[in-house]
Amino acid sequence: MAKERSSRQAVGTIETDGFPPVLAAADAMLKAGNVTLVYYGLAERAEFIIAVRGTVSAVEQAVAAGVIAGEATKRGTIISHYIIPNPPENVDSIMPIHYTEASRDFWV
């Protein structure tokens, strides 16, 4: 059975230099807040980005924990992080930050 998700969602992203901090950040984010990982990508020069969705408070909590965990890794760094409360439908439908069938079992 598919879970229903709240209509008031936020998106939070963390960009890292190197794989260890993105892995640490993703792990901490999912453990710290009731969020769903909706995007993982590799940019140029070994930069990685992850995005999570959930309520505004859950995303804020998750991103904060992800930044701390990513900064604690011995190799790589956090480049940037950002939270958008309630992104507009146009942003949500065009950019790779929306819920997908692959994440359905994890929707919050």
SULURSUL-V820464 format. One line per field, one symbol per residue. ss: DSSP state (a for helix, b for strand, c for the rest). phi: phi as a letter, one per 40 degrees, with the letter a starting at -180 (. if undefined). psi: psi as a letter, one per 40 degrees, with the letter a starting at -180 (. if undefined). A space follows every 50 residues. Layout:
BEGIN
ss: ???
phi: ???
psi: ???
END
This chain:
BEGIN
ss: cccccccccbbbbbbbbcaaaaaaaaaaaaaacccbbbbbbbcaaabbbb bbbbcaaaaaaaaaaaaaaaacccccbbbbbbbbbcccaaaaaacccccc aaaaaacc
phi: .cccbccbbbbbbbbbbhcdccccccdcccccbcbbcbaaabbcfgcbbb bbbicdcccdcccdccccccccccbgaccaaabbcfccdcccccccbccb ccbdcbdb
psi: hiiiiiegiihhihhihiddddddddddddddigihheihihaiffhiii hiiaiddddddddddddddddeidhiihdiiihhhgiiddddddifeiii ddedeei.
END
